[in-house]
Amino acid sequence: MNVEAGEVVEYGRSHLIKRPRLTCLLDASEARIILLVAPAGYGKTTLAREWLTDRPHGWYRGNSATADVAALALGLARAASVIVPDAAERLTTRLRVSTGPTEEVEPLAELLAEDLAAWPEDAWLVFDDYHFACDSEASERFVAHLAASCPLRLLIASRSRPNWATARQLLYGEIYEIGRNLLAMNQEEAQSALSNLRPAERDGLIALADGWPALLALATLAEELEQVQQRPSQQLYSYFAEELYQGLSAADQQALRILALPPVVVPEVARFLVGEEVDRVIERGLSSGFFLSTSSCHLEFHPLLRSFLGSKFVSQVDDPDGAILSGLIDILLNRQEWDDAFELIERFFTVSSFVRLLEVSLPRMVDEARLPTLDRWIRVAGAHRVDSPVLDLAEAELALADGEWRRAEALATQATRRLRADSPLRSKAFCIAGTSAHMAYRN
């Protein structure tokens, strides 16, 4: 989850292509809900940032946890707090006593809507990567009910249209959508972007790109175009990405591979990952077109280029002793960015990292009623045959929430026997065991 109010640009200029045609369309729209819907690489996030540069806004970035309605509700509330201070306080309190947010979608949405009732007319709440919410009917219902219950101005960037956005709302202008056809570069924009090429090269490349902004943006940076004429657009994108990558020194290649590990690069993380060379590496990455933004406090790779760099990362070469991944996970845990930490742990699984995540996050996860996320984590641990008392405790929490008193008592009792005597989680395990026994009339 990322919350950003305004950004201070300190690094050099990136090669992002401005889209005045599209910002003019956004300026002209009077709709309270705007959708930017297209596959990856069509500049949705870039367009949103460009248009909102001088407008007050909060920013929520969807991820795999967005399918958990409690995580989504808190993420949106905290993002909205940039505009409406303390917007997340009542929701946080309510979730502490919730046993099933999935069954309480409308009350939770109405509670947040009440706190956002004074939403300013000139402010926007951005929901980037909304497509993660499409995996959860409850999450989509929450967003739909929230949008219908308060004057929130919502800008959604997604690879698929929200299921609650009806044809009637689009027809009558209640929702304004800029889709793939409009987000694609037209002939004039493409020619302007590729003005440095010879006409024959430019026209052939424009035909191959079919308006795909990500491909055209990379093409503006490429030096070698002789071998591109017969390639499909996806292969062409990989080709240009490889060309840019090979144009870097080996040291810069490795630094970018490492910087691409977290989804968002903030100064603390960047300095740990790259060291004193961080400013030079970021400048190099910007000039090569790898970054989506140029904020000094929030650097983000283009998702396609991040995937490309991820495919180049080899633990044995880039982090042979595991110190980088372990340290990065520790930083994310200290920043309470549980979901970003889990993304890394799932990708480079070690039992110690998973247990560390569960130990530090479990009380908050339960406090915030993020039980579906907890269940997903436990299933991943099961696939890796993790055996730990903190995992027993987490399973006991889920069993207690599901009313499985006997199972909750057994798991919690097992956790009390296995946890260290000085563990702060041990008293919680005793509490769950006692509560479960009481609920099963085994006083």
C-alpha positions as CSV (number, residue, x, y, z in Angstrom):
1,M,0.0,0.0,0.0
2,N,1.3,3.5,-0.9
3,V,-0.1,6.8,0.2
4,E,1.2,9.9,-1.4
5,A,0.0,13.5,-1.1
6,G,2.4,15.3,-3.4
7,E,5.8,14.5,-4.7
8,V,9.1,16.4,-4.7
9,V,11.0,15.6,-7.9
10,E,14.7,15.7,-7.2
11,Y,16.1,13.2,-9.7
12,G,16.7,13.9,-13.4
13,R,14.2,13.7,-16.1
14,S,12.9,10.3,-17.2
15,H,11.8,9.5,-20.7
16,L,8.1,9.3,-19.9
17,I,6.0,10.5,-22.8
18,K,3.5,13.3,-22.0
19,R,-0.1,12.7,-23.1
20,P,-1.8,16.2,-23.5
21,R,-4.5,14.7,-25.6
22,L,-5.6,12.4,-22.7
23,T,-5.1,15.0,-20.0
24,C,-7.4,17.3,-21.9
25,L,-10.0,14.5,-22.0
26,L,-9.7,14.2,-18.2
27,D,-10.0,17.9,-17.7
28,A,-13.2,18.0,-19.7
29,S,-14.9,15.2,-17.8
30,E,-17.4,16.1,-15.1
31,A,-17.8,12.5,-13.9
32,R,-17.0,11.7,-10.2
33,I,-15.6,8.3,-11.1
34,I,-12.9,8.0,-13.9
35,L,-11.7,4.6,-15.2
36,L,-8.4,4.1,-17.0
37,V,-8.8,0.5,-18.3
38,A,-6.2,-1.2,-20.5
39,P,-3.6,-4.0,-20.3
40,A,-0.1,-3.4,-18.9
41,G,2.0,-0.9,-20.7
42,Y,-0.7,1.6,-21.8
43,G,0.5,4.3,-19.4
44,K,-2.4,4.3,-17.0
45,T,-0.4,5.1,-13.9
46,T,1.8,7.6,-15.7
47,L,-1.3,9.4,-17.0
48,A,-2.9,9.5,-13.6
49,R,0.3,11.0,-12.1
50,E,0.7,13.5,-14.8
51,W,-3.0,14.7,-14.6
52,L,-2.9,14.8,-10.7
53,T,0.4,16.7,-10.5
54,D,-1.3,19.9,-9.2
55,R,-4.4,18.3,-7.7
56,P,-4.8,17.1,-4.1
57,H,-5.0,13.3,-4.0
58,G,-4.4,10.2,-2.0
59,W,-3.0,7.1,-3.7
60,Y,-3.7,3.4,-3.0
61,R,-1.8,0.7,-4.9
62,G,-3.5,-2.6,-5.2
63,N,-1.7,-5.9,-4.6
64,S,-2.5,-9.5,-3.9
65,A,-3.8,-8.5,-0.4
66,T,-6.5,-6.3,-2.0
67,A,-8.7,-9.4,-2.4
68,D,-8.9,-9.3,1.5
69,V,-11.7,-6.7,2.1
70,A,-10.3,-5.7,5.5
71,A,-6.9,-4.9,3.9
72,L,-8.6,-3.0,1.1
73,A,-10.8,-1.0,3.4
74,L,-7.8,0.0,5.6
75,G,-5.7,0.8,2.6
76,L,-8.3,3.1,1.0
77,A,-9.0,4.7,4.4
78,R,-5.3,5.4,5.0
79,A,-4.9,6.8,1.5
80,A,-7.9,9.0,2.0
81,S,-6.4,10.3,5.2
82,V,-4.1,12.4,3.1
83,I,-7.2,14.5,2.2
84,V,-9.4,13.8,5.2
85,P,-7.3,13.4,8.4
86,D,-8.2,10.5,10.7
87,A,-10.4,8.9,8.0
88,A,-9.1,5.5,9.1
89,E,-9.6,5.7,12.8
90,R,-13.2,4.6,13.2
91,L,-12.7,1.8,10.6
92,T,-9.6,0.5,12.4
93,T,-11.6,0.4,15.7
94,R,-14.5,-1.4,14.0
95,L,-12.3,-4.0,12.5
96,R,-10.8,-4.9,15.9
97,V,-14.2,-6.3,16.9
98,S,-15.1,-7.8,13.5
99,T,-15.1,-11.6,13.2
100,G,-15.9,-11.6,9.5
101,P,-15.4,-8.5,7.4
102,T,-16.5,-10.4,4.3
103,E,-20.0,-10.6,5.8
104,E,-19.9,-6.9,6.9
105,V,-19.0,-5.2,3.6
106,E,-21.8,-2.7,3.5
107,P,-21.6,-1.6,7.2
108,L,-17.8,-1.1,6.8
109,A,-18.2,0.8,3.6
110,E,-20.9,3.0,5.1
111,L,-18.7,3.7,8.2
112,L,-15.9,5.0,5.9
113,A,-18.3,6.8,3.7
114,E,-19.5,8.8,6.8
115,D,-15.9,9.9,7.5
116,L,-15.5,10.9,3.8
117,A,-18.8,12.8,3.6
118,A,-16.9,16.1,3.5
119,W,-14.6,15.0,0.7
120,P,-13.4,18.2,-1.2
121,E,-14.6,18.7,-4.7
122,D,-11.2,19.2,-6.1
123,A,-9.5,16.2,-4.5
124,W,-9.2,12.6,-5.9
125,L,-8.6,9.2,-4.4
126,V,-6.6,7.0,-6.8
127,F,-7.0,3.2,-6.8
128,D,-4.0,2.0,-8.9
129,D,-3.9,-1.6,-10.0
130,Y,-7.6,-2.1,-9.3
131,H,-7.6,-5.5,-11.1
132,F,-6.4,-7.2,-7.9
133,A,-9.8,-6.4,-6.4
134,C,-11.5,-8.2,-9.2
135,D,-10.4,-11.5,-7.6
136,S,-12.8,-10.8,-4.7
137,E,-16.5,-10.2,-4.9
138,A,-16.5,-8.7,-1.4
139,S,-13.7,-6.2,-2.3
140,E,-15.6,-5.0,-5.4
141,R,-18.8,-4.6,-3.4
142,F,-16.9,-2.5,-0.8
143,V,-15.6,-0.1,-3.5
144,A,-19.0,0.1,-5.2
145,H,-20.9,0.8,-2.0
146,L,-18.3,3.3,-0.8
147,A,-18.4,5.2,-4.1
148,A,-22.2,5.3,-4.0
149,S,-22.4,6.4,-0.4
150,C,-20.2,9.5,-0.3
151,P,-19.1,12.3,-2.7
152,L,-15.7,10.7,-3.1
153,R,-14.0,11.4,-6.4
154,L,-12.4,8.2,-7.6
155,L,-9.8,7.6,-10.3
156,I,-9.3,3.9,-11.0
157,A,-6.4,2.5,-13.1
158,S,-7.0,-1.2,-13.9
159,R,-6.3,-3.9,-16.4
160,S,-10.0,-4.9,-16.4
161,R,-13.2,-2.9,-15.9
162,P,-14.8,-3.1,-12.4
163,N,-17.8,-5.4,-12.4
164,W,-19.9,-2.7,-10.7
165,A,-19.4,-0.2,-13.5
166,T,-22.6,-0.6,-15.5
167,A,-23.2,0.3,-19.1
168,R,-25.9,2.6,-18.0
169,Q,-23.5,4.6,-15.8
170,L,-21.0,4.8,-18.6
171,L,-23.8,5.9,-21.1
172,Y,-25.1,8.6,-18.9
173,G,-21.7,10.0,-17.9
174,E,-21.8,9.0,-14.2
175,I,-18.6,7.1,-14.9
176,Y,-16.1,8.2,-17.5
177,E,-13.8,5.6,-19.0
178,I,-10.7,6.0,-21.1
179,G,-10.0,2.5,-22.5
180,R,-7.4,0.8,-24.5
181,N,-8.3,2.4,-27.8
182,L,-7.9,6.0,-26.4
183,L,-4.9,5.1,-24.3
184,A,-3.1,3.7,-27.4
185,M,-0.9,6.3,-29.1
186,N,-2.4,7.7,-32.3
187,Q,-0.4,8.2,-35.4
188,E,0.5,11.8,-34.6
189,E,1.7,11.0,-31.0
190,A,3.7,8.0,-32.2
191,Q,5.4,10.0,-34.9
192,S,6.2,12.8,-32.4
193,A,7.6,10.3,-30.0
194,L,9.8,8.6,-32.6
195,S,10.8,11.9,-34.4
196,N,14.5,11.0,-34.0
197,L,14.1,8.0,-36.4
198,R,14.3,7.8,-40.1
199,P,10.8,7.9,-41.7
200,A,11.0,4.3,-43.0
201,E,12.1,2.9,-39.6
202,R,9.5,5.1,-37.8
203,D,6.6,4.0,-39.9
204,G,7.5,0.3,-39.7
205,L,7.8,0.5,-36.0
206,I,4.6,2.3,-35.5
207,A,2.8,-0.3,-37.5
208,L,4.3,-3.1,-35.4
209,A,3.6,-1.3,-32.1
210,D,-0.1,-0.9,-32.8
211,G,-0.2,2.1,-30.5
212,W,1.3,0.3,-27.5
213,P,2.8,3.2,-25.4
214,A,5.2,1.0,-23.5
215,L,6.8,-0.3,-26.7
216,L,7.0,3.1,-28.3
217,A,8.6,4.6,-25.1
218,L,11.3,2.0,-25.1
219,A,11.8,2.4,-28.9
220,T,12.7,6.1,-28.3
221,L,15.6,4.9,-26.2
222,A,16.9,2.1,-28.4
223,E,19.9,2.6,-30.6
224,E,19.6,-0.6,-32.8
225,L,16.5,-1.0,-34.9
226,E,17.7,-3.2,-37.8
227,Q,16.4,-6.5,-36.4
228,V,12.9,-5.5,-35.3
229,Q,10.9,-5.6,-38.5
230,Q,9.5,-9.1,-38.3
231,R,8.9,-9.4,-34.5
232,P,5.5,-9.5,-32.7
233,S,5.0,-6.6,-30.3
234,Q,5.6,-8.7,-27.1
235,Q,8.8,-10.0,-28.4
236,L,9.7,-6.6,-29.6
237,Y,9.2,-5.1,-26.1
238,S,11.6,-7.8,-24.7
239,Y,14.1,-7.0,-27.5
240,F,14.1,-3.3,-26.7
241,A,14.3,-4.0,-22.9
242,E,17.3,-6.2,-23.5
243,E,18.9,-3.6,-25.7
244,L,18.5,-1.0,-22.9
245,Y,19.8,-3.4,-20.3
246,Q,22.8,-4.4,-22.3
247,G,23.7,-0.8,-22.7
248,L,24.4,-0.6,-19.0
249,S,27.6,-1.5,-17.2
250,A,27.6,-4.8,-15.3
251,A,27.5,-3.0,-12.0
252,D,24.5,-0.9,-13.0
253,Q,22.7,-4.0,-14.3
254,Q,23.2,-5.7,-11.0
255,A,22.1,-2.6,-9.0
256,L,18.9,-2.3,-11.0
257,R,18.2,-6.0,-10.6
258,I,18.5,-5.5,-6.9
259,L,16.5,-2.3,-6.8
260,A,13.6,-4.0,-8.6
261,L,13.1,-6.5,-5.7
262,P,10.6,-4.3,-3.8
263,P,7.5,-3.0,-5.6
264,V,8.3,0.6,-4.7
265,V,11.8,2.1,-4.0
266,V,11.9,4.6,-1.1
267,P,15.2,6.3,0.0
268,E,15.8,4.1,3.1
269,V,15.3,0.9,1.0
270,A,17.3,2.2,-2.0
271,R,20.3,3.2,0.1
272,F,20.4,-0.2,1.8
273,L,20.2,-2.0,-1.5
274,V,22.7,0.0,-3.5
275,G,24.7,1.9,-0.9
276,E,26.5,5.2,-1.6
277,E,26.1,4.8,-5.3
278,V,22.3,5.0,-5.1
279,D,22.0,8.5,-6.6
280,R,24.2,7.7,-9.6
281,V,22.4,4.4,-10.2
282,I,19.0,6.0,-10.0
283,E,20.1,8.7,-12.5
284,R,21.3,6.0,-14.8
285,G,18.1,4.0,-14.5
286,L,16.1,7.1,-15.2
287,S,18.1,8.1,-18.3
288,S,17.7,4.5,-19.5
289,G,13.9,4.6,-19.1
290,F,13.6,2.0,-16.4
291,F,11.6,4.1,-13.9
292,L,8.0,5.0,-14.0
293,S,8.3,8.1,-11.7
294,T,11.1,10.5,-10.7
295,S,10.0,11.4,-7.1
296,S,12.8,11.6,-4.6
297,C,10.6,9.8,-2.1
298,H,8.8,7.3,-4.3
299,L,10.6,5.6,-7.3
300,E,8.7,2.9,-9.1
301,F,9.7,0.7,-12.0
302,H,7.5,0.2,-15.0
303,P,5.7,-3.1,-14.1
304,L,6.8,-4.7,-17.4
305,L,10.4,-3.6,-16.9
306,R,10.3,-4.7,-13.2
307,S,9.2,-8.2,-14.4
308,F,12.1,-8.1,-17.0
309,L,14.6,-7.2,-14.3
310,G,13.1,-9.9,-12.0
311,S,13.8,-12.5,-14.6
312,K,17.4,-11.5,-14.6
313,F,17.9,-11.7,-10.8
314,V,19.7,-14.8,-9.7
315,S,20.1,-15.3,-6.0
316,Q,23.4,-17.2,-6.2
317,V,25.0,-14.3,-8.2
318,D,23.3,-11.2,-6.9
319,D,22.8,-12.2,-3.2
320,P,24.9,-15.4,-2.6
321,D,24.8,-15.2,1.2
322,G,21.1,-14.0,1.3
323,A,22.1,-10.8,3.2
324,I,20.3,-8.5,0.7
325,L,17.0,-10.3,0.8
326,S,17.1,-10.9,4.5
327,G,17.9,-7.2,5.2
328,L,15.3,-6.0,2.8
329,I,12.6,-8.1,4.4
330,D,13.7,-6.8,7.8
331,I,13.3,-3.2,6.5
332,L,9.8,-3.9,5.2
333,L,8.8,-5.6,8.4
334,N,10.1,-2.6,10.4
335,R,8.0,-0.4,8.1
336,Q,5.0,-2.7,8.7
337,E,4.7,-3.4,5.0
338,W,3.6,-6.9,5.6
339,D,2.3,-7.6,2.1
340,D,5.4,-6.4,0.3
341,A,7.5,-8.5,2.6
342,F,5.3,-11.6,1.9
343,E,5.7,-11.0,-1.9
344,L,9.4,-11.4,-1.5
345,I,9.2,-14.3,1.0
346,E,6.9,-16.2,-1.3
347,R,9.2,-15.6,-4.2
348,F,12.4,-16.5,-2.3
349,F,11.0,-18.7,0.4
350,T,12.9,-19.5,3.6
351,V,11.3,-20.8,6.7
352,S,13.1,-18.3,8.9
353,S,11.9,-15.3,6.9
354,F,8.3,-16.6,6.9
355,V,8.3,-17.2,10.7
356,R,9.8,-13.7,11.3
357,L,7.0,-12.2,9.2
358,L,4.3,-14.1,11.1
359,E,5.8,-13.3,14.5
360,V,5.9,-9.5,14.0
361,S,2.6,-9.2,12.0
362,L,0.3,-11.7,13.5
363,P,-1.1,-9.5,16.3
364,R,-1.9,-6.7,13.9
365,M,-3.2,-9.0,11.2
366,V,-5.7,-10.4,13.7
367,D,-6.4,-6.9,15.1
368,E,-7.3,-5.7,11.6
369,A,-9.4,-8.8,10.9
370,R,-7.2,-9.7,7.9
371,L,-8.1,-13.3,8.2
372,P,-8.3,-14.2,4.4
373,T,-4.7,-12.9,4.0
374,L,-3.6,-14.9,7.0
375,D,-5.2,-18.0,5.6
376,R,-3.4,-17.5,2.3
377,W,-0.1,-17.2,4.1
378,I,-0.8,-20.3,6.1
379,R,-1.5,-22.3,2.9
380,V,1.8,-21.1,1.4
381,A,3.5,-22.3,4.6
382,G,1.8,-25.6,4.3
383,A,3.1,-26.0,0.8
384,H,6.6,-25.5,2.1
385,R,6.0,-27.8,5.1
386,V,6.7,-25.1,7.7
387,D,6.6,-26.4,11.3
388,S,6.6,-23.6,13.9
389,P,4.6,-22.8,17.1
390,V,3.7,-19.3,15.7
391,L,2.1,-21.1,12.7
392,D,0.1,-23.2,15.3
393,L,-1.0,-19.9,16.9
394,A,-2.0,-18.4,13.5
395,E,-4.1,-21.5,12.7
396,A,-5.7,-21.3,16.1
397,E,-6.7,-17.7,15.5
398,L,-8.4,-18.8,12.2
399,A,-10.1,-21.7,13.9
400,L,-11.4,-19.5,16.7
401,A,-12.8,-17.0,14.2
402,D,-14.5,-19.9,12.4
403,G,-16.1,-21.2,15.6
404,E,-14.0,-24.4,15.5
405,W,-13.5,-24.4,19.3
406,R,-12.0,-27.8,19.8
407,R,-9.4,-27.3,17.0
408,A,-8.6,-23.8,18.2
409,E,-8.0,-25.1,21.7
410,A,-5.8,-27.9,20.5
411,L,-3.7,-25.7,18.3
412,A,-3.4,-22.9,20.9
413,T,-2.4,-25.4,23.6
414,Q,0.2,-26.9,21.3
415,A,1.6,-23.4,20.7
416,T,1.8,-22.7,24.4
417,R,4.0,-25.8,24.8
418,R,6.3,-25.0,21.9
419,L,6.7,-21.2,22.3
420,R,9.6,-19.9,24.3
421,A,8.7,-18.9,27.9
422,D,9.6,-15.3,27.2
423,S,7.7,-15.1,23.9
424,P,5.1,-12.3,23.9
425,L,2.8,-14.5,21.9
426,R,2.6,-17.2,24.6
427,S,0.1,-15.4,26.7
428,K,-2.1,-14.9,23.5
429,A,-1.9,-18.7,22.9
430,F,-3.1,-19.3,26.5
431,C,-5.9,-16.8,26.0
432,I,-7.1,-18.5,22.8
433,A,-6.9,-22.0,24.4
434,G,-9.0,-20.8,27.4
435,T,-11.5,-18.9,25.3
436,S,-12.0,-21.9,23.0
437,A,-12.5,-24.2,25.9
438,H,-15.0,-21.8,27.4
439,M,-16.9,-21.5,24.2
440,A,-17.1,-25.3,24.0
441,Y,-18.5,-25.4,27.6
442,R,-15.3,-27.0,28.8
443,N,-14.8,-24.5,31.6
